[in-house]
Amino acid sequence: MNKEKKDAIKSMKIAKGQIEAIIKMIEDDRYCVDVSNQIIAAQSLLRKANLLILKQHMNHCVIEAIEHDKGQEKIDEIIDLLGKVMSK
């Protein structure tokens, strides 16, 4: 497993802990703005993990595909994914 994947897993595990804490905050009827701030923090970690996974994909899968004359397929995948990210 490469560094990007390890770092993505670390971010995902932290986000998982935050989400569990957010659920408890809601169940405990905590202040809505505090809950919202924690949701924003969890979203940030998820975005970071996604970026790391995409970085890994581009540095390994896309480069390998280009070397085997299949780069256009991988580039099209990335373009489609960026369209989803940017439409939010």
Secondary structure, DSSP 8 states (H G I E B T S, - for coil): --HHHHHHHHHHHHHHHHHHHHHHHHHTT--HHHHHHHHHHHHHHHHHHHHHHHHHIIIIIIHHHHHTT-HHHHHHHHHHHHHHHHT-
